[in-house]
Amino acid sequence: MNALTLPDVAAQISRQPLPLDWVGMCGVATPVLIDGQRLSAMADAGVSLDDGEARGIHMSRLYLALGLLEDTPLSPALLRQILQQFLDSHEGLSQTASLNLHTDLLLKRPALISPLAGWKRYPVSIEAQLKNKMFHVELQIQIPYSSTCPCSAALARQLVQQQFVDDFANKQLEHAEVLAWLGSSNGIVATPHSQRSTATLTLRLDAGVKEFALQSLINEAEAALGTAVQTAVKRADEQAFALANGQNLMFCEDAARRLTTALARSPHIVALDVRVVHAESLHAHDAVARSSWTRGAS
Ligand SMILES: Nc1nc2c(ncn2[C@@H]2O[C@H](COP(=O)(O)OP(=O)(O)OP(=O)(O)O)[C@@H](O)[C@H]2O)c(=O)[nH]1
């Protein structure tokens, strides 16, 4: 038996003629090349089925087009090329093609003080669409960071002051005694709560953008937040982290505003949505803030 005799169900006429918005494959395993790294990714690849009479699309043609991801560094141009291939291989059937990729970017991050470094994982999703020759691409990046509650810090400071009043009432202040008190548990009788927090950035990129520049976007976001979570940590690093947090108190509202303001400066971003989640240690629920911005909108 040769291939010509194989039944081709996709080529049949549908018994229920109806166009479909999206048909394709979800969760296709593929490598992607980002910043010289070969990363494991999952792809959702599909096209519209505009010909309501056609029984099915040709899944294998989409699958084979994904092969381009294997050898070529990931870029908007590469995604556009793959989407064009989806449409070219479905001529007469489809007018819209989409490709979503999900991966984890790994960046090596230096410690704050010690000469150590370690890897940090940033979940990244890229959504690309080609419709009526219009190409759209959107990035979603998750960034973990540390936040310390400013209200809790103010309340803790008040308790430290109260303890000082109690311990030094009617006493002549001696430098050495105050210094020793500051180093004792009474000198930090209350501590503010802080939490591991997550910023999810959804960024619509300019259609002409040449590269995703994920690392510089993440660096900009982390600089705006100020207290990135750490990788390799020695005591000197932990102390520097404590100082950084003490100088960088923030509500979730502060984090959302800082990120929006910083990212809106990027010439390559035309619209953005920021969602920050502070996984409160004060509560069993999260504190959340959202913000969106569109270039040119007032
Ligand atoms: N359209 C469609 N195909 C499916 C589905 N589930 C599995 N497939 C299979 O996907 C395989 C690849 O389909 P095609 O791309 O049409 O394969 P082909 O006819 O050998 O390839 P072409 O000659 O390029 O059309 C077929 O064996 C289908 O049975 C489904 O739900 N819809």
The ligand as an SDF file (V2000), in Angstrom:
LIG
                    3D

 32 34  0  0  0  0  0  0  0  0999 V2000
   -7.9980   17.8470   11.4820 N   0  0  0  0  0  0  0  0  0  0  0  0
   -7.7870   16.9990   12.5200 C   0  0  0  0  0  0  0  0  0  0  0  0
   -6.7580   16.1010   12.4440 N   0  0  0  0  0  0  0  0  0  0  0  0
   -6.5500   15.2810   13.5170 C   0  0  0  0  0  0  0  0  0  0  0  0
   -7.3520   15.3810   14.6830 C   0  0  0  0  0  0  0  0  0  0  0  0
   -6.9040   14.4790   15.5870 N   0  0  0  0  0  0  0  0  0  0  0  0
   -5.8450   13.8530   14.9940 C   0  0  0  0  0  0  0  0  0  0  0  0
   -5.6380   14.3180   13.7590 N   0  0  0  0  0  0  0  0  0  0  0  0
   -4.6320   13.7620   12.8350 C   0  0  0  0  0  0  0  0  0  0  0  0
   -3.6400   14.6440   12.3710 O   0  0  0  0  0  0  0  0  0  0  0  0
   -2.9630   13.9300   11.3680 C   0  0  0  0  0  0  0  0  0  0  0  0
   -2.3360   14.8630   10.3920 C   0  0  0  0  0  0  0  0  0  0  0  0
   -3.3140   15.4460    9.5400 O   0  0  0  0  0  0  0  0  0  0  0  0
   -2.8920   16.0510    8.1420 P   0  0  0  0  0  0  0  0  0  0  0  0
   -1.9920   17.1950    8.3620 O   0  0  0  0  0  0  0  0  0  0  0  0
   -4.1330   16.3440    7.3390 O   0  0  0  0  0  0  0  0  0  0  0  0
   -2.0630   14.8360    7.5320 O   0  0  0  0  0  0  0  0  0  0  0  0
   -1.8020   14.4570    6.0180 P   0  0  0  0  0  0  0  0  0  0  0  0
   -3.0860   14.4140    5.2730 O   0  0  0  0  0  0  0  0  0  0  0  0
   -0.9630   13.2180    6.0290 O   0  0  0  0  0  0  0  0  0  0  0  0
   -0.9240   15.6620    5.5590 O   0  0  0  0  0  0  0  0  0  0  0  0
   -1.1650   16.5350    4.2350 P   0  0  0  0  0  0  0  0  0  0  0  0
   -0.9270   15.6350    3.0680 O   0  0  0  0  0  0  0  0  0  0  0  0
   -0.1460   17.6390    4.3690 O   0  0  0  0  0  0  0  0  0  0  0  0
   -2.5660   17.0580    4.2790 O   0  0  0  0  0  0  0  0  0  0  0  0
   -4.0070   13.0310   10.7140 C   0  0  0  0  0  0  0  0  0  0  0  0
   -3.5740   11.6860   10.8360 O   0  0  0  0  0  0  0  0  0  0  0  0
   -5.2450   13.2850   11.5600 C   0  0  0  0  0  0  0  0  0  0  0  0
   -6.0110   12.1380   11.8060 O   0  0  0  0  0  0  0  0  0  0  0  0
   -8.4170   16.2990   14.7140 C   0  0  0  0  0  0  0  0  0  0  0  0
   -9.1880   16.4050   15.6840 O   0  0  0  0  0  0  0  0  0  0  0  0
   -8.5990   17.0950   13.6110 N   0  0  0  0  0  0  0  0  0  0  0  0
  1  2  1  0
  2  3  2  0
  2 32  1  0
  3  4  1  0
  4  5  2  0
  4  8  1  0
  5  6  1  0
  5 30  1  0
  6  7  2  0
  7  8  1  0
  8  9  1  0
  9 10  1  0
  9 28  1  0
 10 11  1  0
 11 12  1  0
 11 26  1  0
 12 13  1  0
 13 14  1  0
 14 15  2  0
 14 16  1  0
 14 17  1  0
 17 18  1  0
 18 19  2  0
 18 20  1  0
 18 21  1  0
 21 22  1  0
 22 23  2  0
 22 24  1  0
 22 25  1  0
 26 27  1  0
 26 28  1  0
 28 29  1  0
 30 31  2  0
 30 32  1  0
M  END
$$$$
